[in-house]
Amino acid sequence: CFDGTVRLLDAKKMEGKGMLTGHRGKVKCVAYSPDGKRIASASDDETVKVWDAETMEEVGTLRGHSGSVISVAYSPDGSQL
């Protein structure tokens, strides 16, 4: 997290599942979409990145914050971030 990466862990097997790389600052928060298909990550680099949970590839970056983004959450139906 301090190096701008998100490390994913398979909680059942207790082993690494992969890494999401792309932030240029510390990652502060991570949230899965309700359907489990997307992951959002918030960072000190003033962005929120959205990732495909299966391929672990970045699908978009939300810019426009004027400081660290310290939290991120999906709405219960997954329509809003």
HELIX and SHEET records of a PDB file:
SHEET    1   A 2 THR A   5  ASP A  10  0                                        
SHEET    2   A 2 GLU A  15  THR A  21 -1                                        
SHEET    1   B 4 VAL A  27  TYR A  32  0                                        
SHEET    2   B 4 ARG A  38  SER A  43 -1                                        
SHEET    3   B 4 VAL A  48  ASP A  52 -1                                        
SHEET    4   B 4 GLU A  58  LEU A  62 -1                                        
END                                                                             
